[in-house]
Amino acid sequence: MSEDPPLSILGVAGSLRQGSFNRALLRAAVDLAPDGVRIEIFDLAAVPLYNADLEAAGDPPGVAAFKQAIRAADGVLLATPEYNHGVPGVMKNAVDWASRPPRDAALGEKPVGVIGASPGMTGSARGQSQLRQAFEFTNSFCMPQPELLVFRAHEKFDDDGRLTDAATREHLARYLTAFAAWIRRFR
Ligand SMILES: Cc1cc2nc3c(=O)[nH]c(=O)nc-3n(C[C@H](O)[C@H](O)[C@H](O)COP(=O)(O)O)c2cc1C
């Protein structure tokens, strides 16, 4: 048993599709989290497109729930796909909502980890890179290393979305241990 106080991590996948590799990666993270670390996955399906008029009328319920879940967590783990060499709109939109209001944002000074999966050879590297840039503006504490780039994702999950590749499971477990240590630096 770990003697450190328990940590809660909010997992967010930047894909809405049922068979998402990135969501499957987060499900594997739930199983592989080290002792004393609990990961809960937040579904972005109820987060609408950012619209300042909606925001002015009060955060829509899906946005309010998202911000609340971020605030309640000790850290946020984002699993992002890569679309056209960048961050998919679903993920960027969620970050945009959670970046507001700028001086009291849910993401402000929040420890953040970025991972991702793609069937291609780069494992969402460019999507991850672009997503990290957003955390400069939100003043989030984005962990620089280690990275987790799950390339050729279709070979690493079974048909039920279980992460079956032993090396990736090991890499993910090491990543989560490092992320827990990163979060504890800011407590
Ligand atoms: C519009 C679009 C653009 C894409 N562009 C890229 C890309 O630039 N690089 C890449 O590795 N995969 C790209 N892909 C493939 C995605 O990586 C793949 O669909 C992946 O499974 C999406 O993540 P998910 O499984 O979590 O939904 C693209 C897919 C779509 C739909």
The ligand as an SDF file (V2000), in Angstrom:
LIG
                    3D

 31 33  0  0  0  0  0  0  0  0999 V2000
  -10.6440   13.9730  -39.7650 C   0  0  0  0  0  0  0  0  0  0  0  0
   -9.5790   12.9810  -39.4030 C   0  0  0  0  0  0  0  0  0  0  0  0
   -8.2590   13.3360  -39.5240 C   0  0  0  0  0  0  0  0  0  0  0  0
   -7.2550   12.4400  -39.1380 C   0  0  0  0  0  0  0  0  0  0  0  0
   -5.9560   12.8400  -39.1930 N   0  0  0  0  0  0  0  0  0  0  0  0
   -4.9930   12.0400  -38.6510 C   0  0  0  0  0  0  0  0  0  0  0  0
   -3.6560   12.5070  -38.5330 C   0  0  0  0  0  0  0  0  0  0  0  0
   -3.3220   13.6220  -38.8830 O   0  0  0  0  0  0  0  0  0  0  0  0
   -2.7410   11.6790  -37.9630 N   0  0  0  0  0  0  0  0  0  0  0  0
   -3.0810   10.4200  -37.5160 C   0  0  0  0  0  0  0  0  0  0  0  0
   -2.2040    9.7200  -36.9940 O   0  0  0  0  0  0  0  0  0  0  0  0
   -4.3460    9.9480  -37.6330 N   0  0  0  0  0  0  0  0  0  0  0  0
   -5.2990   10.7360  -38.1850 C   0  0  0  0  0  0  0  0  0  0  0  0
   -6.5940   10.2940  -38.2660 N   0  0  0  0  0  0  0  0  0  0  0  0
   -6.9110    8.9240  -37.8230 C   0  0  0  0  0  0  0  0  0  0  0  0
   -7.1870    8.9030  -36.3300 C   0  0  0  0  0  0  0  0  0  0  0  0
   -5.9630    8.8210  -35.6630 O   0  0  0  0  0  0  0  0  0  0  0  0
   -8.0560    7.6890  -36.0160 C   0  0  0  0  0  0  0  0  0  0  0  0
   -9.3260    7.8720  -36.5770 O   0  0  0  0  0  0  0  0  0  0  0  0
   -8.1400    7.4300  -34.5300 C   0  0  0  0  0  0  0  0  0  0  0  0
   -8.6810    6.1480  -34.3310 O   0  0  0  0  0  0  0  0  0  0  0  0
   -8.9670    8.4940  -33.8150 C   0  0  0  0  0  0  0  0  0  0  0  0
   -8.9170    8.3370  -32.4210 O   0  0  0  0  0  0  0  0  0  0  0  0
  -10.0230    7.4900  -31.6120 P   0  0  0  0  0  0  0  0  0  0  0  0
   -9.7740    6.0450  -31.9780 O   0  0  0  0  0  0  0  0  0  0  0  0
   -9.7470    7.7710  -30.1960 O   0  0  0  0  0  0  0  0  0  0  0  0
  -11.3720    7.9360  -32.0690 O   0  0  0  0  0  0  0  0  0  0  0  0
   -7.6030   11.1510  -38.6680 C   0  0  0  0  0  0  0  0  0  0  0  0
   -8.9570   10.8120  -38.5660 C   0  0  0  0  0  0  0  0  0  0  0  0
   -9.9350   11.7020  -38.9140 C   0  0  0  0  0  0  0  0  0  0  0  0
  -11.3960   11.3230  -38.7490 C   0  0  0  0  0  0  0  0  0  0  0  0
  1  2  1  0
  2  3  1  0
  2 30  2  0
  3  4  2  0
  4  5  1  0
  4 28  1  0
  5  6  2  0
  6  7  1  0
  6 13  1  0
  7  8  2  0
  7  9  1  0
  9 10  1  0
 10 11  2  0
 10 12  1  0
 12 13  2  0
 13 14  1  0
 14 15  1  0
 14 28  1  0
 15 16  1  0
 16 17  1  0
 16 18  1  0
 18 19  1  0
 18 20  1  0
 20 21  1  0
 20 22  1  0
 22 23  1  0
 23 24  1  0
 24 25  2  0
 24 26  1  0
 24 27  1  0
 28 29  2  0
 29 30  1  0
 30 31  1  0
M  END
$$$$
